Amino acid sequence: MKRINIIKSIFFIGTIAFGVSCTNLDEEVLDGFVNADGGGGEVNTGNFLQSAYEGLRGFQDQDKMFTLDEMSGDGLVGPTRGGDWDDNAKWRQFHVHTWGSDNVEIRNAWNSLLTNVYNCNLVIYNTATDSQKTQARFLRAFYYYNIIDLFGQAPYREEGAAITEDPKYWTRKEATAFVISELEAIVTKLPARVANDASIANVDAAHLLLAKLYLNKAVFNADDAAGPYTFDAADMNKVISNVDAITSSSLASEYWSNFAPTNNTSNEIIFSSKNVLGSGGGIQSRWRMGMHYNQTPGGWNGFSTVAEYYDRFDAADDRRQHTSPSIIANFGNPIGFQFGQMYGPEGDYKTNKDGTKSIMSKDDYKNNVPFVHYLGGVVALHDRKGNPLFYTKEVTMIVSGPTLETAGIRTQKYEPDNANLGNPENDYVLMRYSDALLMKAEAALRGGAGGAATAQAIIDQIDVRAKLPAGSTPATLDGIYLERGKELWYEGWRRNDMIRFGKFLQPRELKPTTSDPKYALYPLPADALFNANAKQNPGY
């Protein structure tokens, strides 16, 4: 077997040669692969493949790729709340489009994606089984897709390249062609999607990713990342044929089953990042990032949804909010978008001097504070100052005053795993069949086969699943754009959709002006420019 050429004396060289920012050189070697001329131990390709899979957990956190994909769009904001959630304005910069190459979340996303390209290459370019190599090629294509989407250009290493050589860079068009060719070369070699476990690279996932590439090919190949874009009918038919080739997945009968603690059983999930008790990712961020400290489960009182986005949902739309007796019993409120007075489930509550009630703390029990046990019901919650915990639609980028803890609609896209709040077992959804269907509908409207009739049939199918009447959403590109925003909210596709539909740079709530066209791409992190082959994206 080939041997890993990693010794601590070359880690500083690695920063220069790999052309990426790296804050801990003992933990990260990025961008490419290490070849076999001495040092270290033998490459355990199984371990590196496992690392490449575990790298998908980077999409589960509230930062890095999630922030770049969602907070830069029209729904999610990260306001500063007094002394909380400022972090040198790094969160606020995304929604208002004022980030620069020094934003730490841009650097962290770049490093995360390229670390996993590196792990995939260690499998692909060493002695591994055919199955291992095929899975690694799919995972590398997935990571490269995200690099192409976010940063445009992409660094790469050819097999056998010396560790001291700077990696080369593909243009966005070249990188897109490479990833398409890779997927088309391996798609027939991948296994069928495994029932009850979509976390393994599979043929349906490859077809969905190919459909995603062909749908965005006009964007990725454009001379100007900000557009305009010309969609080719042949590419749109490739989208349709790849969606039609997805045969082991189907639309779930109930939308929220895709986000439950037992969501691994949903046949709609095409590809996921697996979480198991005691060994999982940061998926709890999807309910903690916005929830108040006094809610159940307790949150971080951070991110919010703007009213403009929330108001696009019809009151009858099942995707806006979901409840059940067990959800109320365990958490006190429906999941989904949370607006208005918040409640706590049955439990122990103390009565404050002003007559309000709050959840008992460990210190309260130690100090023998009198309490009441609410059994089989809910109690209205208050913030830490005793004000009603009533989430408002109104939110600003810098919040102060009496609404410091209550400004902004909050969200829970995943149902908290009540049995394992610290180690939830909800798998993180990376690809869903409803996304594939909506891509097919969009492609049909952009010149592909079937036209408006095909698009309308798909939209109706998804709307009816959301408990809306057929015909609620018109089969137009504007209709598709709105439908994707409601169906796929906070699943990591919003920025990509907004750019493709020409909406990303436009003014919207809390972003009153048109953005500079440079913001259609993120900048390369500053340290990446040590590599002479790297050229900063235009405008930065």
N, C-alpha and C positions, 0 to 999 in steps of 0.2 A: 504494500500500500504506500501511497505517497505520504510524506511527513509534513507536519505543519512547521513552517519556518517562522515561528514567533518567539523572539527573545526580547527581553525588556530593553536591551541596549538599542533596539531599532524603533521603539515606540515613538520617539520624537520624530524620527524620519518618517514614520507612518503618517503623522499629522500633515507633513508637507507633501509626501508622495500621494496620499489619498485625497488631499484637497478638501477636507471637511473640518468642521469645528468638533473638538473632542475635549470634554472637560475632565475625563478620567481615562488616561491612556492605558491603564492596567485593565480596563474593562471593555474598551471599544477599539476594534480595528475595523475600519469602515471601507466600503467602496472597492469591491473586487475580490480577488482570492489570493491566497498565499501559496506559492508553488513549492517544489520539493527539493531544496538543496541544503538539507542539513538542519539540525537542531530540533528540539521539541520531541513530541511523541507522534505515534501514528495517528492519522486522521480517522476518527470514529464517525463515519458518515451518518450513522443512525442518530447519534447525539446532535450533530449539526442540523439534521432534518428536523428533529424535535425542537431545537432552538428556533428554527425558521417558523415552525408552527406557533410556538409560544410567542414569537414576535408579533403575531396578530393581536395579542392582547394590548399592544400599544394603541390600537384603535378604540379600546374600551374606556380609556381615561377621559376626563373632561378637558384635557389639554392637547397639545401636539396636533395630530391630524384632525381630531374632532373640532377643535377650535378653528383651525384653518379652513375646514370645510363648511362649518355651520355658523360660527360667529361672524364671519365675513359676509354672510347672507342677510336675508330680510327678516329672520325670525328670532334669532338668539342674540342677546346682549349680555355683557359682563360689566354691570355698573360698579363703580366705586361706592361703597356704603360706609361713609365716615372714614374710619381708619382701616376698614376691611376691604379686601379685593381691589387694592390699587396696584401693587406690584409694579411700580414705575410705569403705570398706565398701559401695561402690555395687553390687558384684556380689552380695554376701551378702544385701542388702536384698530382692532379687527373690524368691529361693526362700522366705524366711521371712516375706514380706509386711510389710515395715517401711519401704518407700520413702516419700519425700515429694516435694513439687513442686520441690525443689532437686536431685533426682537427675539427673545430667548425661545419662544414657542416655535418660531420658524426654524431656528437652529436645531431644536430638539426633534422636530418632525423630520428634517433632512437627515439627521444622524440615525434616527430610528429606522427609517426606510432603507438607508444604505447599509446599516448594520445587518439587516436581514437579507439584502442582496448578497452581501458577503457570505453569510451563513449558507445561502442557497448555492453559491458558487463552490464552496468547499465540498458540497455533495456532488455537484455536477462535474467538477474537474478532478475528482479523485475516484478511487475504486469503490463504487457503490453498485447496488443492484439496479436493474432496469427500473423497477418500481420506485425506488428511492429517487433516482435521477428524474423520472417523469414528474413525480410530485414536486421535487425541488424546482424544476423548470416552470411548473404552473405557479408556484408560490413566488418565484422571481418575477414572472410576468405580472402578477398581481401587485407586487411592490413597485415594479417599474411603471405600471399604469399610474399609480398614485404620484410618483415622481414626475412623470410626463404632465399629468394634470395640474399639479401644484407649481412646479418649477420650470416646465418646458424642456430644457436641455437635460441630459442625463449622463453621468460619468459611467465608464465601463472599462473593464480590463479584458484583454484577449488571453486565452489559455496559454500559459507558459510565460507570461510577462514577468519581468523581474520586479521584485518587491520595491526596488529603489526608483523604478520608472513612474513618472506621473501617469495617472489614468488618462485615457482619451475621453472626449466628450462627443456624444451624438447630438445633433440638432433635434428639435422636437419631432420633425418629420421623420428623421432617420430612426429615432427611438421608437416611434409609433410603428413603423414598418417592421422593425426587429421584433417587437412584442407580438404583433399579429402573426408573423412568420413562425415564431416559437409556439404559439398556441395552436396554430393550424397543423404544425408538425406533430404535436403530442395529443391532440384532442381525442383521436381514436384509440390511444393507448391508455387513457385514464379509465378507471373503473366507474361503474354506475354509482350513483349516490346511494350511500348506505342508509337504510331505513333507521330512523331514530338517532342518527348521528351524521350531521352534515358538516362535521369539522374536518373531514378528510377530503383532499383534492379529488374532484370527480368530474365526469364528462359534462354534466349539466352546468357546473360552475365555469368550466372552460367556455362553453357556448355562451353563457351570459356575459362573460368578460369580453369575448369576441364581439358580441352584439354591442356592448358598451363602447368598444374601440371604434367600430364602424360607425356608430351613431355620432361619435365625437370626432371622427376623422377630419371633417371639415374645419373644426376648431383647431385641432392639433396640427393640421397642415397649412393653416392660414399664414399669409405673410405677416399679418399683424395679429397678435394674440387677442386684441380687443375687437377684432372683426373689421369688415363684414365677413361672413362665412357663406360658402357655396356648397350646398348639400347635393351630392351626386346620387342619382336614382339607383345606380348599381350598388353603391354602398348601403343605401336604405334597404335594398332587397337582401343584402348580406345580413343586415340586422334581422330581418324577418325570417330568413332561413335558419339563422342560429337560434332564434327564439323557438321556432317550430321544432328544432332538433332537441329541445329540452323535453325529455320523455319520462323522467323519474320523479318529477315534481309537479305539484298542482296547487291551486288556490285553496287555502284553508277555509272552512265554512265560517269561522269566527276570527275576526281580525286580531283580537288581543291574545289569542292562543299563541301567536308568534312571539310574545314577550313575557309569557308566564314562566315561573321557575321550572316547569316541565316542558319548555318550548322545544326541547330536542325532539319531541314526538311530532312536531308540525311538519307536514310534508311540503309546506310552502317554502321553508328555509332551504336554500340551495347550498349556501356555504356559510359557515359560522366559526367563531372562535370559542372553543370548548371551555366551560368552567365546571369543575367538580369540587365537591366539598374539600376544603383544605388546600386546594391547588387551583387557583383561578386568577382572573384579572381584576380590573378595576370597574366592573360593570355596576357596582353599587353607586358610582358617580352619577348614573343616569337618574337616580332618585334623590341622592343627597345634595347634588350641586346647587339646587334651587330651594329645597325645603328648609323650613325654619328649624332652629335648634330644638324648639319645644314640640315639634311634630313627632309622630311615630311612623317610621324610624326617624331619628334625629338627623337634621341636615346641616348644610354649611351656609345657608342663607346667601347665596351668591347670584347665579345666573337667572335671567328672566326672559320671557317672551314678550314682544311688543304687541300692543292691541291690534295694530293693523293686520298682523299675521293671524292672530286668534280669531278676529272677526270674519275671516274668510270661511270659517266652518259654519255650516248650517247647524242650528240647535239640535236637529235630529241625527246629525252625523255621528255614528258610533265611534269614529276615530278621534273625536274631540275629548271624550271622557268615557270611562268604563267603571262600572261598579258591580258588586255582588255582595250578598250577606257576609261572606268570609272577608272580603276586602274591608268592609265597614267595621266588622268585629275586630280585625287585626290592626287597622290603620286609622280608622275614624273618618276618612274621606275617600271619594272615588280617586282612581288614578287617571292619568292623562294630564290635561291642562287644569290647573287649580286656580280658581278665581273666586273671590268672596271670602266669607268667614270659614276658617279652618277649625276642625274638631279633632279631639283625641279619642281613642277607643277606651273601652272599659279599663280601669286601672286605679292606681292610688293617686289622689290629688289633694293638695293642701289649699286652704283658703287664706289668701293674703289679707293684709290689713285693709286694703281698699275694697275687699269683697270679691275680688277676682280669684280664679282658681288656676293653679299651675301644677305641672307634673312633679311628683316628689323626686328629689335628688338623693344620692347616697348620704350626703351630710344631713339631710332632713331626717332620715331614718335614725342616724346616729344620735341626733339631738332630740329625738322623741317628739317631733313636730306632729300635732294632731292632724289626722287626715280622714278623708272619706273614700271608700272604695266604690267606684261606679261600676256596677255589674250589668252587662248586657245592654249597654247604651253608649252614648258619646257625650262629651262635654266640650263646650266652646273653649278654644284656646286663646291665650294672650301672648303678646311679645314679652321681652325681658323687662320692659318698663311698665307692664300692666295694661297696655293698650290692646284692644281686640285684635287678634291675629287675622286681619281681613286684607287679603291680597287685592290690590287695586290694578286697574289697567294702566294707570298713569305711572310712568317711570322715566327717569332722566339718567344721563350717563354718570352724573355725580349726584348721589342721593344724600340728603341730610334732613334734619327736622323730625317731626312726628311719624313720618312714613319711612324712616330709615330702614326698618326691618320688614316692611310690608309692601313697598312699592314694587309693582311688576307681577305679572302672571307667572306662576311656576309650573314645572312639568315633571311628570314621571312617565317616561315612555315604557319602562319595564316595571312589571309588578314586583315589588320587593318580596324576596324569598323569606317569608316570616319565620321559617324554621332555621334559617341560616343567614341572618342579616349581615354578619361579618364575613361570611364565605358563601355568597349566593351562588346557586347552581343554574341560574338563567344563562343559556349560551348567548353569546353576542352575535347578532345578526349582521353578516357582511353582505349577503346577497339574498334577495327574495324573489319568488316567482311573479308577484304582482309588479315588481319593477320591470321584469322581462316583458310582461304583457304591455305595460305602458310604453316601453321602448318600441315594441312592435307597432302600437297604435300611432306613435309619433312618426315612425319611419314611413308608415302608410300615408300619412298626411304630408310628408316631405318628398313624395314622389315614388314611394314604394308600392308594391302590389296591394290591391284591395281598397285603397283610398279611404274616403270618409266612412263608408259602410263598415269596413273592418274596424276602423278606429272607434266608431260608435258602439259596436257590439262589445268591444273590450271595456270601454269606459262604463257602459251599463252594467257589465258583470261586476266590476269593482265597486261601483256605486251601490248596487243592490246588496252586496256583501256588507257595505257600510250602513245599511238600513235606510238608504235613500231611494226614491223612485227612479226607475229607468228613465233616461232623458234629462236627468237633473243637470248633467254637464254636457255641453255641446261638443261635437267632434270637430273642434278647431284647434289650432296650435295654442291659442290662449287658454282653451279649455284643458288641454293636456298639461300646460304649465301649472295651472291652478290645481289640477288633480294630483300631479306629482307632489306639490307642496303639502297637500292634505294626507295623501297616502303614505309618503315617505319621510314625514317630518322627523328631524333629528336623527336620521339614519346615515348621514355623511354624504348626501348627494346634492345638497341645496346649492352650494357654490357652483358646482359643475353644471347643474341645470340652468341656473341664472345666466351663466356665461353663454351657454349654447343658445338660449332664447333672447340674448341681447339685453338682459335686464340688470346684470350685475353692477354696472357702473352708475346706474340711474339713481336719482334721489329717492329716499324712502324715510319712514319714521326713524327719527334720531340721526339721520344722515341727510341733511337738507340740500346738499349740492351734488352735482355730477362728479364722479371720481376721475382722476387722471387715468388715462388708458394704461399706464404702467401697472396698475393694480390688477389687471387681468392675469398677471403672473406674480408669484412671490419672488423676492430676490434670493440669490444664492447667499448663504451665510458668509460673513466677511472672511473667515478662515479658509473657505473653499477657494478663494482667489489666490492663495499661495501657489496653486497649480497654474502654470502659464497656459494650459489648454482651456481653462475655465474663463469665460467672459461673462461679466455681470449682465443680467437681463436689462433691456433698455429702460432708461429713466431712473435707475437707482444709482 
